[in-house]
């Protein structure tokens, strides 16, 4: 007689789990690549659109280029972070390494605490990204939070001020500038036009600024 087949308990949207149980179940599902636990509730993503993938790629390129030009900073995407008993998986992030004075660390293979900047590309997930996830990032002190809202074609860059996110207005020149990462400049119109070359031109101008040079010197001194 064959032994009974034991099926892992799995994960489904809406389950209420501890972060330990969430990670344990996920590790038993090697084919599952994307899942999040926000305030004890499991969220599994809907299938992603071509638009989502395209905007995701632009953001990853933009942050990766900045990180390569800024020793002491590191970018990434679709990594699980352990913060305040939750396990979000931001589409992209930029962090200052702890060796250079950054606020986040690592717990095993996962990020721990809060990266300085997180980005979410919001399609079907817009209610989560602008609801429970925004509230989590705010409580955890993710210092800047960018949402790319495909419905409505809005890009919102929020900065944490006294524990509350404040939306940054787009300046007359159309370029948003990070407060936490000097020189991280984003040409909003170029982003929506899928013009990576123009995005990098604006970013290169930021990297050539005195503010970015001073930030690089500050990070080096923090080691």
MOMOSUL-V335187 format. One record per residue. N is the residue number from 1. RES is the residue in one letter. SS is DSSP state (A for helix, B for strand, O for the rest). Layout:
n=N res=RES ss=SS
n=N res=RES ss=SS
This chain:
n=1 res=X ss=O
n=2 res=X ss=O
n=3 res=X ss=O
n=4 res=X ss=O
n=5 res=X ss=O
n=6 res=X ss=O
n=7 res=X ss=O
n=8 res=X ss=O
n=9 res=X ss=O
n=10 res=X ss=O
n=11 res=X ss=O
n=12 res=X ss=O
n=13 res=X ss=O
n=14 res=X ss=O
n=15 res=X ss=O
n=16 res=X ss=B
n=17 res=X ss=O
n=18 res=X ss=O
n=19 res=X ss=A
n=20 res=X ss=A
n=21 res=X ss=A
n=22 res=X ss=A
n=23 res=X ss=A
n=24 res=X ss=A
n=25 res=X ss=A
n=26 res=X ss=A
n=27 res=X ss=A
n=28 res=X ss=O
n=29 res=X ss=O
n=30 res=X ss=O
n=31 res=X ss=O
n=32 res=X ss=O
n=33 res=X ss=O
n=34 res=X ss=O
n=35 res=X ss=O
n=36 res=X ss=B
n=37 res=X ss=B
n=38 res=X ss=B
n=39 res=X ss=O
n=40 res=X ss=O
n=41 res=X ss=B
n=42 res=X ss=B
n=43 res=X ss=B
n=44 res=X ss=O
n=45 res=X ss=O
n=46 res=X ss=O
n=47 res=X ss=O
n=48 res=X ss=O
n=49 res=X ss=O
n=50 res=X ss=A
n=51 res=X ss=A
n=52 res=X ss=A
n=53 res=X ss=A
n=54 res=X ss=A
n=55 res=X ss=A
n=56 res=X ss=A
n=57 res=X ss=A
n=58 res=X ss=A
n=59 res=X ss=A
n=60 res=X ss=A
n=61 res=X ss=A
n=62 res=X ss=A
n=63 res=X ss=A
n=64 res=X ss=A
n=65 res=X ss=A
n=66 res=X ss=A
n=67 res=X ss=A
n=68 res=X ss=A
n=69 res=X ss=O
n=70 res=X ss=O
n=71 res=X ss=O
n=72 res=X ss=O
n=73 res=X ss=B
n=74 res=X ss=B
n=75 res=X ss=B
n=76 res=X ss=B
n=77 res=X ss=O
n=78 res=X ss=O
n=79 res=X ss=O
n=80 res=X ss=O
n=81 res=X ss=B
n=82 res=X ss=B
n=83 res=X ss=B
n=84 res=X ss=O
n=85 res=X ss=O
n=86 res=X ss=B
n=87 res=X ss=B
n=88 res=X ss=O
n=89 res=X ss=O
n=90 res=X ss=O
n=91 res=X ss=O
n=92 res=X ss=B
n=93 res=X ss=B
n=94 res=X ss=B
n=95 res=X ss=B
n=96 res=X ss=B
n=97 res=X ss=O
n=98 res=X ss=A
n=99 res=X ss=A
n=100 res=X ss=A
n=101 res=X ss=O
n=102 res=X ss=O
n=103 res=X ss=O
n=104 res=X ss=O
n=105 res=X ss=B
n=106 res=X ss=B
n=107 res=X ss=B
n=108 res=X ss=O
n=109 res=X ss=O
n=110 res=X ss=B
n=111 res=X ss=B
n=112 res=X ss=B
n=113 res=X ss=O
n=114 res=X ss=O
n=115 res=X ss=O
n=116 res=X ss=O
n=117 res=X ss=B
n=118 res=X ss=B
n=119 res=X ss=B
n=120 res=X ss=B
n=121 res=X ss=B
n=122 res=X ss=B
n=123 res=X ss=O
n=124 res=X ss=O
n=125 res=X ss=O
n=126 res=X ss=A
n=127 res=X ss=A
n=128 res=X ss=A
n=129 res=X ss=A
n=130 res=X ss=O
n=131 res=X ss=O
n=132 res=X ss=A
n=133 res=X ss=A
n=134 res=X ss=A
n=135 res=X ss=A
n=136 res=X ss=A
n=137 res=X ss=A
n=138 res=X ss=A
n=139 res=X ss=A
n=140 res=X ss=A
n=141 res=X ss=O
n=142 res=X ss=O
n=143 res=X ss=O
n=144 res=X ss=B
n=145 res=X ss=B
n=146 res=X ss=B
n=147 res=X ss=B
n=148 res=X ss=B
n=149 res=X ss=B
n=150 res=X ss=O
n=151 res=X ss=O
n=152 res=X ss=O
n=153 res=X ss=O
n=154 res=X ss=B
n=155 res=X ss=B
n=156 res=X ss=B
n=157 res=X ss=B
n=158 res=X ss=B
n=159 res=X ss=B
n=160 res=X ss=B
n=161 res=X ss=B
n=162 res=X ss=O
n=163 res=X ss=O
n=164 res=X ss=B
n=165 res=X ss=B
n=166 res=X ss=B
n=167 res=X ss=B
n=168 res=X ss=O
n=169 res=X ss=O
n=170 res=X ss=O
n=171 res=X ss=O
n=172 res=X ss=O
n=173 res=X ss=O
n=174 res=X ss=O
n=175 res=X ss=B
n=176 res=X ss=B
n=177 res=X ss=B
n=178 res=X ss=O
n=179 res=X ss=O
n=180 res=X ss=O
n=181 res=X ss=O
n=182 res=X ss=O
n=183 res=X ss=O
n=184 res=X ss=O
n=185 res=X ss=B
n=186 res=X ss=B
n=187 res=X ss=B
n=188 res=X ss=A
n=189 res=X ss=A
n=190 res=X ss=A
n=191 res=X ss=A
n=192 res=X ss=A
n=193 res=X ss=O
n=194 res=X ss=O
n=195 res=X ss=O
n=196 res=X ss=A
n=197 res=X ss=A
n=198 res=X ss=A
n=199 res=X ss=A
n=200 res=X ss=A
n=201 res=X ss=A
n=202 res=X ss=A
n=203 res=X ss=A
n=204 res=X ss=A
n=205 res=X ss=A
n=206 res=X ss=A
n=207 res=X ss=A
n=208 res=X ss=O
n=209 res=X ss=O
n=210 res=X ss=A
n=211 res=X ss=A
n=212 res=X ss=A
n=213 res=X ss=A
n=214 res=X ss=A
n=215 res=X ss=A
n=216 res=X ss=A
n=217 res=X ss=A
n=218 res=X ss=A
n=219 res=X ss=A
n=220 res=X ss=A
n=221 res=X ss=A
n=222 res=X ss=A
n=223 res=X ss=O
